Amino acid sequence: MERERLNKYLASCGLCSRREADRLISEGRVTVNGEKAEAGMQVSSKDRIAVNGKPVHGKDEKVVLAYYKPIGVTCTEKDRFADRKITDMVKFPVRVTYAGRLDKDSEGLILLTNDGDLIQAMMKGSAGHEKEYLVKVNREITEDFLQKMRAGVYLSELDITTKPCIVEKNGKFQFKIILTQGVNRQIKRMTKELGFHVIAIKRIRVLNITLKGLKNGEYRQLTKEEIHVLYNLCFEKTNKNKLYFNIK
């Protein structure tokens, strides 16, 4: 059975960093099989490990949450200037972090997980993973605006042209857009280039996961079926999803 250093094991469980794990161990807050842990000791998934008396979930247990981020919550973990951090708003027994950001003044769906591989796969711009948004602007939406958005917009600030995308009018001042790339503040930059100003942005879908059933500020754990589909979409060219979920 594979064994590894305790600090590395705790970090791989998504509980904390290795440095933070060393501190917890030195403070006597970690036990292994009921005994106080020692720095440098080797453990495996068969050991009973607890931090502050609470059992640690096995590192192979993958957790994915869907969270409806409210306006005013910042996607950060350690920014001391942020009034409301996302890690303070989502309280879950397993340490999770966000896969993709939303601006502080935007709302909507964010996925959080303890699986670093999944985060990396979802953040990979070349993968073309879909993210869907509802956007409200300050001017009445025209067909010319929709056509230019769909075709791709040259962003002078970044000297790039965005990829073609799906854009549909959803009201006099609102449109729906599906993006497949991860340019920073992309929607705001695109609309600004066309003479519009964004009033509100709500992300309503990431890949196969939607906001359906979630109220503002709520989160839920994905079902096994949702996770299977999500991993298949993110790792369709690898066998990683099979390693995690024994998919045949």
C-alpha positions as protocol buffer text, in pm:
chain_id: "A"
residue {
  index: 1
  type: MET
  ca { x: 0 y: 0 z: 0 }
}
residue {
  index: 2
  type: GLU
  ca { x: 135 y: 341 z: -101 }
}
residue {
  index: 3
  type: ARG
  ca { x: 237 y: 560 z: 188 }
}
residue {
  index: 4
  type: GLU
  ca { x: 341 y: 926 z: 189 }
}
residue {
  index: 5
  type: ARG
  ca { x: 433 y: 1205 z: 426 }
}
residue {
  index: 6
  type: LEU
  ca { x: 144 y: 1327 z: 636 }
}
residue {
  index: 7
  type: ASN
  ca { x: 174 y: 1690 z: 530 }
}
residue {
  index: 8
  type: LYS
  ca { x: 158 y: 1589 z: 162 }
}
residue {
  index: 9
  type: TYR
  ca { x: -140 y: 1363 z: 231 }
}
residue {
  index: 10
  type: LEU
  ca { x: -335 y: 1642 z: 406 }
}
residue {
  index: 11
  type: ALA
  ca { x: -260 y: 1880 z: 119 }
}
residue {
  index: 12
  type: SER
  ca { x: -372 y: 1625 z: -141 }
}
residue {
  index: 13
  type: CYS
  ca { x: -702 y: 1589 z: 46 }
}
residue {
  index: 14
  type: GLY
  ca { x: -764 y: 1957 z: -24 }
}
residue {
  index: 15
  type: LEU
  ca { x: -755 y: 2040 z: 345 }
}
residue {
  index: 16
  type: CYS
  ca { x: -467 y: 2289 z: 342 }
}
residue {
  index: 17
  type: SER
  ca { x: -123 y: 2356 z: 197 }
}
residue {
  index: 18
  type: ARG
  ca { x: 178 y: 2149 z: 305 }
}
residue {
  index: 19
  type: ARG
  ca { x: 311 y: 2440 z: 508 }
}
residue {
  index: 20
  type: GLU
  ca { x: -23 y: 2480 z: 684 }
}
residue {
  index: 21
  type: ALA
  ca { x: -29 y: 2104 z: 743 }
}
residue {
  index: 22
  type: ASP
  ca { x: 314 y: 2123 z: 910 }
}
residue {
  index: 23
  type: ARG
  ca { x: 181 y: 2394 z: 1139 }
}
residue {
  index: 24
  type: LEU
  ca { x: -128 y: 2191 z: 1233 }
}
residue {
  index: 25
  type: ILE
  ca { x: 91 y: 1890 z: 1308 }
}
residue {
  index: 26
  type: SER
  ca { x: 334 y: 2091 z: 1522 }
}
residue {
  index: 27
  type: GLU
  ca { x: 43 y: 2239 z: 1717 }
}
residue {
  index: 28
  type: GLY
  ca { x: -83 y: 1890 z: 1799 }
}
residue {
  index: 29
  type: ARG
  ca { x: -407 y: 1934 z: 1610 }
}
residue {
  index: 30
  type: VAL
  ca { x: -362 y: 1625 z: 1391 }
}
residue {
  index: 31
  type: THR
  ca { x: -407 y: 1264 z: 1501 }
}
residue {
  index: 32
  type: VAL
  ca { x: -337 y: 937 z: 1322 }
}
residue {
  index: 33
  type: ASN
  ca { x: -522 y: 630 z: 1444 }
}
residue {
  index: 34
  type: GLY
  ca { x: -608 y: 812 z: 1765 }
}
residue {
  index: 35
  type: GLU
  ca { x: -249 y: 915 z: 1844 }
}
residue {
  index: 36
  type: LYS
  ca { x: -98 y: 1261 z: 1812 }
}
residue {
  index: 37
  type: ALA
  ca { x: 77 y: 1293 z: 1477 }
}
residue {
  index: 38
  type: GLU
  ca { x: 448 y: 1360 z: 1440 }
}
residue {
  index: 39
  type: ALA
  ca { x: 623 y: 1564 z: 1173 }
}
residue {
  index: 40
  type: GLY
  ca { x: 750 y: 1355 z: 882 }
}
residue {
  index: 41
  type: MET
  ca { x: 544 y: 1044 z: 959 }
}
residue {
  index: 42
  type: GLN
  ca { x: 417 y: 829 z: 673 }
}
residue {
  index: 43
  type: VAL
  ca { x: 47 y: 752 z: 629 }
}
residue {
  index: 44
  type: SER
  ca { x: -190 y: 589 z: 381 }
}
residue {
  index: 45
  type: SER
  ca { x: -561 y: 607 z: 304 }
}
residue {
  index: 46
  type: LYS
  ca { x: -620 y: 318 z: 546 }
}
residue {
  index: 47
  type: ASP
  ca { x: -510 y: 527 z: 845 }
}
residue {
  index: 48
  type: ARG
  ca { x: -770 y: 713 z: 1053 }
}
residue {
  index: 49
  type: ILE
  ca { x: -659 y: 1075 z: 1026 }
}
residue {
  index: 50
  type: ALA
  ca { x: -831 y: 1364 z: 1200 }
}
residue {
  index: 51
  type: VAL
  ca { x: -771 y: 1739 z: 1224 }
}
residue {
  index: 52
  type: ASN
  ca { x: -913 y: 1918 z: 1528 }
}
residue {
  index: 53
  type: GLY
  ca { x: -1099 y: 1598 z: 1606 }
}
residue {
  index: 54
  type: LYS
  ca { x: -1276 y: 1586 z: 1269 }
}
residue {
  index: 55
  type: PRO
  ca { x: -1206 y: 1294 z: 1033 }
}
residue {
  index: 56
  type: VAL
  ca { x: -1025 y: 1381 z: 711 }
}
residue {
  index: 57
  type: HIS
  ca { x: -1193 y: 1262 z: 392 }
}
residue {
  index: 58
  type: GLY
  ca { x: -980 y: 1037 z: 176 }
}
residue {
  index: 59
  type: LYS
  ca { x: -777 y: 1216 z: -88 }
}
residue {
  index: 60
  type: ASP
  ca { x: -936 y: 1009 z: -366 }
}
residue {
  index: 61
  type: GLU
  ca { x: -1284 y: 1133 z: -276 }
}
residue {
  index: 62
  type: LYS
  ca { x: -1356 y: 1402 z: -532 }
}
residue {
  index: 63
  type: VAL
  ca { x: -1596 y: 1678 z: -432 }
}
residue {
  index: 64
  type: VAL
  ca { x: -1758 y: 1922 z: -676 }
}
residue {
  index: 65
  type: LEU
  ca { x: -1998 y: 2195 z: -564 }
}
residue {
  index: 66
  type: ALA
  ca { x: -2221 y: 2431 z: -761 }
}
residue {
  index: 67
  type: TYR
  ca { x: -2240 y: 2773 z: -596 }
}
residue {
  index: 68
  type: TYR
  ca { x: -2459 y: 3071 z: -681 }
}
residue {
  index: 69
  type: LYS
  ca { x: -2217 y: 3354 z: -613 }
}
residue {
  index: 70
  type: PRO
  ca { x: -2390 y: 3676 z: -510 }
}
residue {
  index: 71
  type: ILE
  ca { x: -2280 y: 4023 z: -616 }
}
residue {
  index: 72
  type: GLY
  ca { x: -2022 y: 4154 z: -369 }
}
residue {
  index: 73
  type: VAL
  ca { x: -1846 y: 3821 z: -306 }
}
residue {
  index: 74
  type: THR
  ca { x: -1484 y: 3816 z: -424 }
}
residue {
  index: 75
  type: CYS
  ca { x: -1324 y: 3509 z: -582 }
}
residue {
  index: 76
  type: THR
  ca { x: -1020 y: 3498 z: -357 }
}
residue {
  index: 77
  type: GLU
  ca { x: -889 y: 3294 z: -66 }
}
residue {
  index: 78
  type: LYS
  ca { x: -645 y: 3522 z: 114 }
}
residue {
  index: 79
  type: ASP
  ca { x: -711 y: 3885 z: 11 }
}
residue {
  index: 80
  type: ARG
  ca { x: -737 y: 4064 z: 346 }
}
residue {
  index: 81
  type: PHE
  ca { x: -897 y: 4366 z: 178 }
}
residue {
  index: 82
  type: ALA
  ca { x: -1193 y: 4163 z: 47 }
}
residue {
  index: 83
  type: ASP
  ca { x: -1507 y: 4214 z: 255 }
}
residue {
  index: 84
  type: ARG
  ca { x: -1667 y: 3884 z: 152 }
}
residue {
  index: 85
  type: LYS
  ca { x: -1440 y: 3606 z: 25 }
}
residue {
  index: 86
  type: ILE
  ca { x: -1584 y: 3306 z: -156 }
}
residue {
  index: 87
  type: THR
  ca { x: -1401 y: 3070 z: 80 }
}
residue {
  index: 88
  type: ASP
  ca { x: -1580 y: 3233 z: 374 }
}
residue {
  index: 89
  type: MET
  ca { x: -1921 y: 3197 z: 213 }
}
residue {
  index: 90
  type: VAL
  ca { x: -1901 y: 2826 z: 126 }
}
residue {
  index: 91
  type: LYS
  ca { x: -1858 y: 2613 z: 437 }
}
residue {
  index: 92
  type: PHE
  ca { x: -1797 y: 2249 z: 348 }
}
residue {
  index: 93
  type: PRO
  ca { x: -1616 y: 1973 z: 543 }
}
residue {
  index: 94
  type: VAL
  ca { x: -1368 y: 1929 z: 257 }
}
residue {
  index: 95
  type: ARG
  ca { x: -1150 y: 2222 z: 152 }
}
residue {
  index: 96
  type: VAL
  ca { x: -1250 y: 2329 z: -199 }
}
residue {
  index: 97
  type: THR
  ca { x: -1143 y: 2608 z: -429 }
}
residue {
  index: 98
  type: TYR
  ca { x: -1301 y: 2772 z: -731 }
}
residue {
  index: 99
  type: ALA
  ca { x: -1258 y: 2670 z: -1093 }
}
residue {
  index: 100
  type: GLY
  ca { x: -1282 y: 2999 z: -1279 }
}
residue {
  index: 101
  type: ARG
  ca { x: -1361 y: 3342 z: -1143 }
}
residue {
  index: 102
  type: LEU
  ca { x: -1646 y: 3590 z: -1156 }
}
residue {
  index: 103
  type: ASP
  ca { x: -1593 y: 3960 z: -1096 }
}
residue {
  index: 104
  type: LYS
  ca { x: -1703 y: 4099 z: -760 }
}
residue {
  index: 105
  type: ASP
  ca { x: -1986 y: 4291 z: -928 }
}
residue {
  index: 106
  type: SER
  ca { x: -2108 y: 3984 z: -1123 }
}
residue {
  index: 107
  type: GLU
  ca { x: -2323 y: 3697 z: -1001 }
}
residue {
  index: 108
  type: GLY
  ca { x: -2397 y: 3341 z: -1095 }
}
residue {
  index: 109
  type: LEU
  ca { x: -2259 y: 2990 z: -1117 }
}
residue {
  index: 110
  type: ILE
  ca { x: -1916 y: 2894 z: -992 }
}
residue {
  index: 111
  type: LEU
  ca { x: -1792 y: 2537 z: -954 }
}
residue {
  index: 112
  type: LEU
  ca { x: -1574 y: 2456 z: -655 }
}
residue {
  index: 113
  type: THR
  ca { x: -1376 y: 2137 z: -607 }
}
residue {
  index: 114
  type: ASN
  ca { x: -1089 y: 1971 z: -423 }
}
residue {
  index: 115
  type: ASP
  ca { x: -962 y: 1821 z: -751 }
}
residue {
  index: 116
  type: GLY
  ca { x: -674 y: 2024 z: -888 }
}
residue {
  index: 117
  type: ASP
  ca { x: -673 y: 1823 z: -1212 }
}
residue {
  index: 118
  type: LEU
  ca { x: -1035 y: 1914 z: -1277 }
}
residue {
  index: 119
  type: ILE
  ca { x: -966 y: 2284 z: -1211 }
}
residue {
  index: 120
  type: GLN
  ca { x: -673 y: 2278 z: -1452 }
}
residue {
  index: 121
  type: ALA
  ca { x: -883 y: 2104 z: -1719 }
}
residue {
  index: 122
  type: MET
  ca { x: -1170 y: 2350 z: -1682 }
}
residue {
  index: 123
  type: MET
  ca { x: -939 y: 2652 z: -1694 }
}
residue {
  index: 124
  type: LYS
  ca { x: -760 y: 2537 z: -2010 }
}
residue {
  index: 125
  type: GLY
  ca { x: -864 y: 2793 z: -2270 }
}
residue {
  index: 126
  type: SER
  ca { x: -787 y: 2572 z: -2569 }
}
residue {
  index: 127
  type: ALA
  ca { x: -1038 y: 2311 z: -2451 }
}
residue {
  index: 128
  type: GLY
  ca { x: -1334 y: 2524 z: -2563 }
}
residue {
  index: 129
  type: HIS
  ca { x: -1552 y: 2453 z: -2260 }
}
residue {
  index: 130
  type: GLU
  ca { x: -1882 y: 2640 z: -2274 }
}
residue {
  index: 131
  type: LYS
  ca { x: -1985 y: 2907 z: -2022 }
}
residue {
  index: 132
  type: GLU
  ca { x: -2322 y: 3076 z: -2063 }
}
residue {
  index: 133
  type: TYR
  ca { x: -2417 y: 3424 z: -1939 }
}
residue {
  index: 134
  type: LEU
  ca { x: -2711 y: 3664 z: -1923 }
}
residue {
  index: 135
  type: VAL
  ca { x: -2590 y: 4020 z: -1980 }
}
residue {
  index: 136
  type: LYS
  ca { x: -2776 y: 4349 z: -1934 }
}
residue {
  index: 137
  type: VAL
  ca { x: -2641 y: 4660 z: -2107 }
}
residue {
  index: 138
  type: ASN
  ca { x: -2718 y: 5033 z: -2100 }
}
residue {
  index: 139
  type: ARG
  ca { x: -2846 y: 5063 z: -2457 }
}
residue {
  index: 140
  type: GLU
  ca { x: -3107 y: 4891 z: -2667 }
}
residue {
  index: 141
  type: ILE
  ca { x: -2959 y: 4588 z: -2838 }
}
residue {
  index: 142
  type: THR
  ca { x: -2945 y: 4602 z: -3219 }
}
residue {
  index: 143
  type: GLU
  ca { x: -2898 y: 4333 z: -3481 }
}
residue {
  index: 144
  type: ASP
  ca { x: -2569 y: 4498 z: -3579 }
}
residue {
  index: 145
  type: PHE
  ca { x: -2444 y: 4461 z: -3221 }
}
residue {
  index: 146
  type: LEU
  ca { x: -2545 y: 4093 z: -3213 }
}
residue {
  index: 147
  type: GLN
  ca { x: -2375 y: 4016 z: -3544 }
}
residue {
  index: 148
  type: LYS
  ca { x: -2050 y: 4182 z: -3440 }
}
residue {
  index: 149
  type: MET
  ca { x: -2047 y: 4002 z: -3105 }
}
residue {
  index: 150
  type: ARG
  ca { x: -2108 y: 3668 z: -3277 }
}
residue {
  index: 151
  type: ALA
  ca { x: -1829 y: 3721 z: -3528 }
}
residue {
  index: 152
  type: GLY
  ca { x: -1567 y: 3808 z: -3266 }
}
residue {
  index: 153
  type: VAL
  ca { x: -1458 y: 4149 z: -3142 }
}
residue {
  index: 154
  type: TYR
  ca { x: -1113 y: 4304 z: -3164 }
}
residue {
  index: 155
  type: LEU
  ca { x: -1003 y: 4403 z: -2811 }
}
residue {
  index: 156
  type: SER
  ca { x: -769 y: 4699 z: -2846 }
}
residue {
  index: 157
  type: GLU
  ca { x: -652 y: 4676 z: -2484 }
}
residue {
  index: 158
  type: LEU
  ca { x: -522 y: 4322 z: -2538 }
}
residue {
  index: 159
  type: ASP
  ca { x: -458 y: 4333 z: -2914 }
}
residue {
  index: 160
  type: ILE
  ca { x: -657 y: 4014 z: -2975 }
}
residue {
  index: 161
  type: THR
  ca { x: -981 y: 3921 z: -3149 }
}
residue {
  index: 162
  type: THR
  ca { x: -1225 y: 3707 z: -2956 }
}
residue {
  index: 163
  type: LYS
  ca { x: -1345 y: 3375 z: -3094 }
}
residue {
  index: 164
  type: PRO
  ca { x: -1683 y: 3356 z: -3269 }
}
residue {
  index: 165
  type: CYS
  ca { x: -1958 y: 3281 z: -3018 }
}
residue {
  index: 166
  type: ILE
  ca { x: -2332 y: 3228 z: -2980 }
}
residue {
  index: 167
  type: VAL
  ca { x: -2523 y: 3547 z: -2892 }
}
residue {
  index: 168
  type: GLU
  ca { x: -2902 y: 3579 z: -2869 }
}
residue {
  index: 169
  type: LYS
  ca { x: -3118 y: 3878 z: -2780 }
}
residue {
  index: 170
  type: ASN
  ca { x: -3307 y: 3807 z: -2460 }
}
residue {
  index: 171
  type: GLY
  ca { x: -3485 y: 4140 z: -2406 }
}
residue {
  index: 172
  type: LYS
  ca { x: -3463 y: 4504 z: -2507 }
}
residue {
  index: 173
  type: PHE
  ca { x: -3144 y: 4555 z: -2307 }
}
residue {
  index: 174
  type: GLN
  ca { x: -3041 y: 4195 z: -2238 }
}
residue {
  index: 175
  type: PHE
  ca { x: -2866 y: 3923 z: -2434 }
}
residue {
  index: 176
  type: LYS
  ca { x: -2747 y: 3568 z: -2378 }
}
residue {
  index: 177
  type: ILE
  ca { x: -2392 y: 3471 z: -2473 }
}
residue {
  index: 178
  type: ILE
  ca { x: -2200 y: 3141 z: -2476 }
}
residue {
  index: 179
  type: LEU
  ca { x: -1821 y: 3176 z: -2454 }
}
residue {
  index: 180
  type: THR
  ca { x: -1559 y: 2910 z: -2513 }
}
residue {
  index: 181
  type: GLN
  ca { x: -1247 y: 3103 z: -2412 }
}
residue {
  index: 182
  type: GLY
  ca { x: -1121 y: 3259 z: -2091 }
}
residue {
  index: 183
  type: VAL
  ca { x: -1016 y: 3616 z: -2167 }
}
residue {
  index: 184
  type: ASN
  ca { x: -1017 y: 3831 z: -1853 }
}
residue {
  index: 185
  type: ARG
  ca { x: -1332 y: 4047 z: -1832 }
}
residue {
  index: 186
  type: GLN
  ca { x: -1414 y: 3936 z: -2184 }
}
residue {
  index: 187
  type: ILE
  ca { x: -1782 y: 4034 z: -2198 }
}
residue {
  index: 188
  type: LYS
  ca { x: -1719 y: 4381 z: -2058 }
}
residue {
  index: 189
  type: ARG
  ca { x: -1431 y: 4437 z: -2298 }
}
residue {
  index: 190
  type: MET
  ca { x: -1633 y: 4315 z: -2599 }
}
residue {
  index: 191
  type: THR
  ca { x: -1935 y: 4534 z: -2528 }
}
residue {
  index: 192
  type: LYS
  ca { x: -1716 y: 4836 z: -2453 }
}
residue {
  index: 193
  type: GLU
  ca { x: -1549 y: 4807 z: -2794 }
}
residue {
  index: 194
  type: LEU
  ca { x: -1895 y: 4826 z: -2952 }
}
residue {
  index: 195
  type: GLY
  ca { x: -1999 y: 5133 z: -2753 }
}
residue {
  index: 196
  type: PHE
  ca { x: -2209 y: 4956 z: -2489 }
}
residue {
  index: 197
  type: HIS
  ca { x: -2169 y: 4944 z: -2112 }
}
residue {
  index: 198
  type: VAL
  ca { x: -2247 y: 4635 z: -1903 }
}
residue {
  index: 199
  type: ILE
  ca { x: -2499 y: 4689 z: -1623 }
}
residue {
  index: 200
  type: ALA
  ca { x: -2517 y: 4330 z: -1495 }
}
residue {
  index: 201
  type: ILE
  ca { x: -2371 y: 3986 z: -1568 }
}
residue {
  index: 202
  type: LYS
  ca { x: -2506 y: 3652 z: -1449 }
}
residue {
  index: 203
  type: ARG
  ca { x: -2336 y: 3322 z: -1535 }
}
residue {
  index: 204
  type: ILE
  ca { x: -2608 y: 3060 z: -1570 }
}
residue {
  index: 205
  type: ARG
  ca { x: -2416 y: 2756 z: -1698 }
}
residue {
  index: 206
  type: VAL
  ca { x: -2070 y: 2598 z: -1695 }
}
residue {
  index: 207
  type: LEU
  ca { x: -2046 y: 2296 z: -1927 }
}
residue {
  index: 208
  type: ASN
  ca { x: -2331 y: 2066 z: -1817 }
}
residue {
  index: 209
  type: ILE
  ca { x: -2401 y: 2236 z: -1483 }
}
residue {
  index: 210
  type: THR
  ca { x: -2663 y: 2514 z: -1448 }
}
residue {
  index: 211
  type: LEU
  ca { x: -2799 y: 2740 z: -1176 }
}
residue {
  index: 212
  type: LYS
  ca { x: -3131 y: 2554 z: -1177 }
}
residue {
  index: 213
  type: GLY
  ca { x: -3262 y: 2498 z: -826 }
}
residue {
  index: 214
  type: LEU
  ca { x: -3010 y: 2727 z: -658 }
}
residue {
  index: 215
  type: LYS
  ca { x: -3103 y: 3050 z: -485 }
}
residue {
  index: 216
  type: ASN
  ca { x: -2864 y: 3342 z: -458 }
}
residue {
  index: 217
  type: GLY
  ca { x: -2590 y: 3249 z: -208 }
}
residue {
  index: 218
  type: GLU
  ca { x: -2676 y: 2877 z: -198 }
}
residue {
  index: 219
  type: TYR
  ca { x: -2457 y: 2584 z: -299 }
}
residue {
  index: 220
  type: ARG
  ca { x: -2512 y: 2215 z: -356 }
}
residue {
  index: 221
  type: GLN
  ca { x: -2302 y: 1908 z: -415 }
}
residue {
  index: 222
  type: LEU
  ca { x: -2322 y: 1769 z: -767 }
}
residue {
  index: 223
  type: THR
  ca { x: -2490 y: 1435 z: -820 }
}
residue {
  index: 224
  type: LYS
  ca { x: -2284 y: 1137 z: -933 }
}
residue {
  index: 225
  type: GLU
  ca { x: -2447 y: 1156 z: -1274 }
}
residue {
  index: 226
  type: GLU
  ca { x: -2356 y: 1523 z: -1312 }
}
residue {
  index: 227
  type: ILE
  ca { x: -1997 y: 1453 z: -1206 }
}
residue {
  index: 228
  type: HIS
  ca { x: -1968 y: 1166 z: -1454 }
}
residue {
  index: 229
  type: VAL
  ca { x: -2076 y: 1392 z: -1740 }
}
residue {
  index: 230
  type: LEU
  ca { x: -1856 y: 1679 z: -1620 }
}
residue {
  index: 231
  type: TYR
  ca { x: -1545 y: 1459 z: -1606 }
}
residue {
  index: 232
  type: ASN
  ca { x: -1623 y: 1307 z: -1944 }
}
residue {
  index: 233
  type: LEU
  ca { x: -1644 y: 1656 z: -2093 }
}
residue {
  index: 234
  type: CYS
  ca { x: -1323 y: 1772 z: -1928 }
}
residue {
  index: 235
  type: PHE
  ca { x: -1119 y: 1455 z: -1981 }
}
residue {
  index: 236
  type: GLU
  ca { x: -1275 y: 1310 z: -2295 }
}
residue {
  index: 237
  type: LYS
  ca { x: -931 y: 1259 z: -2451 }
}
residue {
  index: 238
  type: THR
  ca { x: -778 y: 1092 z: -2145 }
}
residue {
  index: 239
  type: ASN
  ca { x: -850 y: 805 z: -1909 }
}
residue {
  index: 240
  type: LYS
  ca { x: -846 y: 1025 z: -1600 }
}
residue {
  index: 241
  type: ASN
  ca { x: -1224 y: 1012 z: -1561 }
}
residue {
  index: 242
  type: LYS
  ca { x: -1203 y: 633 z: -1552 }
}
residue {
  index: 243
  type: LEU
  ca { x: -942 y: 649 z: -1281 }
}
residue {
  index: 244
  type: TYR
  ca { x: -1168 y: 862 z: -1065 }
}
residue {
  index: 245
  type: PHE
  ca { x: -1506 y: 706 z: -1128 }
}
residue {
  index: 246
  type: ASN
  ca { x: -1440 y: 365 z: -1281 }
}
residue {
  index: 247
  type: ILE
  ca { x: -1637 y: 459 z: -1590 }
}
residue {
  index: 248
  type: LYS
  ca { x: -1644 y: 184 z: -1849 }
}
